[in-house]
Amino acid sequence: MNIQTPATPDLTAVKAKQQATWASGDYAVVGTTLQIVGENLCEAVDLRSNQRVLDVAAGNGNATLAAARRFADVVSTDYVGTLLERGRERAKAERLPIEFREADAENLPFPDASFDVVLSTYGVMFTANHPRAASELVRVCRPGGKIGMANWTPEGFIGNLLKTVVKFVPPPAGVKSPIMWGRKEYLEEIFGNGVTIAAESRNFTFRYKSPAHFLDVFRTYYGPTHKAFGAIDATAQQQLQTELLALIDKFNAAKDGTLVIPSEYLEVVVTKRA
C-alpha cells in the first residue's frame, strides 16, 4: 500500500519567494495608511521612554516611528532594504534618532535579552517558519519584557482578501497561512511555555476614494496582490478582480461611493516570564 506522507516545504525557498513578494510593488504606499496601529500597539505594551525597543519586520516603520516618538531607543529591522529606506526617510523628516538594520525575523542578529520591548505590526506573521520566528522574538526580549504584535485575523477583511488570493496562487504544500497568527490559540502553541499572552480583537478601518481605487492601490503596491496578479493569465486576473470587488462590496460600510472597511486584527501582548 502506498502511504503518502505530508509534504515538507523547502522553507529557504519559501522565504526567498516571500522576500521577493514584499520587495515588489511598494508596500510603503499601503503601510503609511496603517500608522495608527503602531501608535495603539505602543500604548498596549505601555511603552516607556527609557526602554530599548526592536521593531521586527518593520516595513516602512509604523511601530518604529511610534516608539521613537515616545523617546524610546529604537532599532528597526526588515529583510527588505527598500522598505527600511522608506523608514529612514520618515525618521529623517521627523528628526527621530532611529537605528535601521537589515535583518531576518527568523534569525535576528542580536544577543539574548537585548530588548525591553519587541514589536511587529503585520510583519512577523508573514514569516515562513512560524515557530522559529516566535522563538526569536522571545529570545531577544529580556525576562519580564513584552512582545507586541498586530496580526490580521482569518475572519477579517484582509484575512479574507489573502484567502481569496491563494485560491488563484496557492502557496507551496505544507506552508502555514500567515493569518493563523490572528488566533490566540495558535500563538499559545507556537510561543510555548515561558510567556503569558493577552489578546484583544481590534479593527483598522481602510478609507479609500472608491472600491476601484482600493483595488488599484493594492494591485499596484501591496506585495501579495501585486505578485498574484502578475502570476496569472488575463482570464484569471479578471476572475480575481471580480472576486475581490465582491469581497469589498461585502465588507464596505460606505454608501456614498467611497470605501470604508473595518478590518479585524488581533492586538497581542506577549509577556516573557522573569
C-alpha positions as CSV (number, residue, x, y, z in Angstrom):
1,M,0.0,0.0,0.0
2,N,1.3,3.4,-1.0
3,I,1.1,5.7,2.0
4,Q,1.6,9.4,1.2
5,T,3.4,11.5,3.8
6,P,2.7,15.2,4.2
7,A,4.9,17.4,2.0
8,T,7.7,19.1,3.8
9,P,8.2,22.6,2.3
10,D,11.6,24.0,1.5
11,L,11.4,26.9,3.9
12,T,14.5,28.5,2.5
13,A,12.9,28.7,-1.0
14,V,9.6,29.9,0.5
15,K,11.4,32.7,2.4
16,A,13.2,33.8,-0.8
17,K,9.9,33.9,-2.6
18,Q,8.3,35.8,0.2
19,Q,11.1,38.3,0.3
20,A,10.7,38.9,-3.4
21,T,7.0,39.4,-2.9
22,W,7.4,42.1,-0.2
23,A,10.1,43.8,-2.3
24,S,7.7,44.1,-5.2
25,G,5.3,46.9,-5.6
26,D,5.8,49.5,-2.9
27,Y,4.3,48.4,0.4
28,A,5.1,51.8,1.9
29,V,2.2,53.3,0.0
30,V,-0.2,50.9,1.9
31,G,1.9,50.8,5.1
32,T,1.8,54.5,5.7
33,T,-2.1,54.4,6.0
34,L,-1.7,51.9,8.9
35,Q,0.2,54.3,11.2
36,I,-2.4,54.4,13.9
37,V,-1.9,50.6,14.5
38,G,1.7,51.2,15.6
39,E,0.6,54.1,17.8
40,N,-2.0,51.9,19.5
41,L,0.4,49.0,19.9
42,C,2.9,51.2,21.8
43,E,0.1,52.0,24.2
44,A,-1.0,48.4,24.5
45,V,2.6,47.4,25.7
46,D,2.7,50.5,28.0
47,L,5.9,51.6,26.3
48,R,8.3,53.7,28.4
49,S,10.8,56.3,27.2
50,N,13.7,54.6,28.9
51,Q,13.2,51.3,27.1
52,R,15.2,49.7,24.3
53,V,12.8,48.6,21.5
54,L,13.1,46.3,18.5
55,D,10.6,46.6,15.6
56,V,10.7,43.3,13.6
57,A,9.6,43.0,10.0
58,A,9.1,46.7,10.4
59,G,8.2,47.5,6.8
60,N,8.3,51.3,6.4
61,G,8.4,51.8,10.1
62,N,5.0,52.5,11.6
63,A,5.7,50.9,15.0
64,T,9.3,52.1,14.8
65,L,8.2,55.8,14.5
66,A,5.5,55.4,17.2
67,A,8.1,54.1,19.7
68,A,10.6,56.7,18.8
69,R,8.0,59.5,19.2
70,R,7.8,58.2,22.8
71,F,11.5,58.8,23.2
72,A,12.4,55.1,23.4
73,D,15.8,53.8,22.0
74,V,14.6,52.0,18.8
75,V,16.1,49.6,16.3
76,S,14.1,49.0,13.1
77,T,14.6,45.8,11.1
78,D,13.3,44.2,8.0
79,Y,14.7,41.9,5.3
80,V,13.6,44.2,2.5
81,G,16.2,47.0,2.3
82,T,14.0,49.3,0.2
83,L,11.3,49.3,3.0
84,L,13.9,50.3,5.6
85,E,14.9,53.2,3.3
86,R,11.3,54.4,3.4
87,G,11.5,54.2,7.2
88,R,14.8,56.2,7.2
89,E,13.2,58.9,5.1
90,R,10.3,59.2,7.6
91,A,12.6,59.3,10.6
92,K,14.7,62.0,9.0
93,A,11.7,64.1,8.3
94,E,10.6,63.9,11.9
95,R,14.2,64.2,13.2
96,L,13.9,60.9,15.1
97,P,17.1,59.1,16.1
98,I,16.5,55.5,15.0
99,E,18.9,52.7,14.1
100,F,17.8,50.8,10.9
101,R,19.3,47.4,10.2
102,E,18.5,44.8,7.6
103,A,17.7,41.5,9.3
104,D,15.7,38.3,9.0
105,A,12.9,37.8,11.6
106,E,13.8,34.1,11.8
107,N,17.5,34.9,12.6
108,L,17.8,38.2,14.4
109,P,21.4,39.4,14.8
110,F,21.1,40.4,18.4
111,P,22.1,38.7,21.7
112,D,19.7,37.1,24.0
113,A,17.6,39.5,26.2
114,S,18.7,42.6,24.2
115,F,15.4,44.5,24.3
116,D,12.8,45.5,26.8
117,V,10.1,45.6,24.1
118,V,9.8,43.8,20.7
119,L,7.1,45.0,18.3
120,S,5.7,43.8,14.9
121,T,2.7,45.2,13.0
122,Y,1.5,42.8,10.2
123,G,5.1,41.7,9.8
124,V,6.3,38.6,11.6
125,M,3.0,36.9,10.8
126,F,4.3,36.6,7.2
127,T,7.4,34.6,8.0
128,A,7.9,31.1,6.5
129,N,8.8,29.3,9.8
130,H,6.3,30.4,12.4
131,P,7.7,28.6,15.5
132,R,11.2,29.8,14.6
133,A,10.1,33.4,14.3
134,A,8.2,33.2,17.6
135,S,11.3,31.7,19.3
136,E,13.4,34.6,18.0
137,L,11.0,37.2,19.3
138,V,11.2,35.6,22.8
139,R,14.9,35.1,22.7
140,V,15.8,38.8,22.1
141,C,13.3,40.0,24.7
142,R,14.5,40.3,28.3
143,P,12.8,38.4,31.1
144,G,9.8,40.4,32.1
145,G,9.8,42.2,28.8
146,K,6.9,42.4,26.3
147,I,6.3,41.5,22.7
148,G,3.6,43.5,21.0
149,M,2.0,42.4,17.7
150,A,-0.8,43.3,15.4
151,N,-1.9,40.3,13.2
152,W,-4.7,40.1,10.7
153,T,-7.4,37.6,11.7
154,P,-8.8,34.9,9.4
155,E,-12.3,36.3,9.8
156,G,-11.4,39.9,9.0
157,F,-11.3,41.7,5.7
158,I,-7.6,41.3,5.0
159,G,-7.8,37.7,6.2
160,N,-10.5,37.1,3.6
161,L,-8.5,39.0,0.9
162,L,-5.5,36.8,1.5
163,K,-7.7,33.7,1.4
164,T,-9.1,34.9,-1.9
165,V,-5.6,35.5,-3.4
166,V,-4.3,32.0,-2.5
167,K,-7.2,30.4,-4.4
168,F,-5.5,31.8,-7.6
169,V,-1.9,31.4,-6.5
170,P,-1.7,28.6,-3.9
171,P,1.3,28.5,-1.5
172,P,3.7,25.6,-1.5
173,A,2.3,22.4,0.2
174,G,2.9,22.4,3.9
175,V,3.3,26.2,4.3
176,K,1.1,27.5,7.1
177,S,-1.1,30.5,6.4
178,P,0.1,33.9,8.0
179,I,-3.5,34.6,9.2
180,M,-3.1,31.8,11.7
181,W,-1.2,34.4,13.8
182,G,-4.5,36.1,14.2
183,R,-5.7,33.3,16.6
184,K,-4.7,33.4,20.2
185,E,-4.8,29.6,20.4
186,Y,-2.2,29.3,17.6
187,L,0.0,31.8,19.3
188,E,-0.1,29.9,22.5
189,E,1.0,26.8,20.5
190,I,4.0,28.4,18.7
191,F,5.2,30.5,21.6
192,G,5.0,27.7,24.1
193,N,5.9,27.9,27.8
194,G,7.7,30.8,29.4
195,V,5.3,33.5,28.3
196,T,1.8,34.8,29.0
197,I,-0.4,36.0,26.1
198,A,-3.1,38.7,26.2
199,A,-5.0,39.3,23.0
200,E,-7.8,41.7,22.0
201,S,-9.8,42.0,18.8
202,R,-9.3,45.4,17.1
203,N,-10.3,47.0,13.8
204,F,-8.3,49.1,11.5
205,T,-10.5,51.0,9.1
206,F,-9.4,51.3,5.5
207,R,-10.6,54.5,3.9
208,Y,-10.2,54.9,0.1
209,K,-11.8,57.0,-2.6
210,S,-13.7,54.1,-4.0
211,P,-13.6,50.2,-4.3
212,A,-11.8,50.7,-7.6
213,H,-9.3,53.0,-6.0
214,F,-8.6,50.5,-3.3
215,L,-8.1,47.6,-5.7
216,D,-5.8,49.7,-7.9
217,V,-3.6,50.6,-5.0
218,F,-3.4,47.0,-3.7
219,R,-2.9,45.6,-7.2
220,T,-0.1,48.1,-7.8
221,Y,1.7,48.3,-4.4
222,Y,0.7,45.5,-2.0
223,G,3.1,42.7,-2.5
224,P,0.8,39.7,-2.2
225,T,-1.9,41.0,-4.6
226,H,0.7,42.6,-6.9
227,K,2.5,39.3,-7.3
228,A,-0.7,37.3,-7.6
229,F,-2.0,39.4,-10.5
230,G,1.4,39.2,-12.2
231,A,1.5,35.4,-11.9
232,I,-1.8,34.5,-13.6
233,D,-3.2,35.0,-17.1
234,A,-5.7,37.6,-18.2
235,T,-8.8,35.5,-17.7
236,A,-7.7,34.6,-14.1
237,Q,-6.8,38.2,-13.5
238,Q,-10.4,39.2,-14.4
239,Q,-11.8,36.5,-12.1
240,L,-9.6,37.5,-9.2
241,Q,-10.6,41.2,-9.7
242,T,-14.3,40.2,-9.7
243,E,-13.9,38.2,-6.5
244,L,-12.0,40.9,-4.8
245,L,-14.6,43.5,-5.8
246,A,-17.3,41.2,-4.4
247,L,-15.4,40.9,-1.2
248,I,-15.0,44.7,-0.9
249,D,-18.7,45.1,-1.5
250,K,-19.5,42.6,1.3
251,F,-17.3,44.5,3.9
252,N,-17.7,48.1,2.7
253,A,-19.7,50.2,5.2
254,A,-19.8,53.3,2.9
255,K,-22.9,54.0,0.9
256,D,-21.6,57.1,-0.9
257,G,-19.3,55.5,-3.5
258,T,-16.2,55.7,-1.2
259,L,-14.6,52.8,0.7
260,V,-14.8,52.4,4.4
261,I,-13.9,48.9,5.6
262,P,-13.2,47.9,9.2
263,S,-10.7,45.1,9.1
264,E,-10.3,42.9,12.2
265,Y,-6.9,42.2,13.6
266,L,-5.6,40.7,16.8
267,E,-3.7,43.1,19.1
268,V,-1.3,40.8,21.1
269,V,0.8,41.4,24.1
270,V,3.2,38.6,25.0
271,T,5.0,38.9,28.3
272,K,8.2,36.9,28.8
273,R,8.2,35.4,32.3
274,A,11.0,36.6,34.5
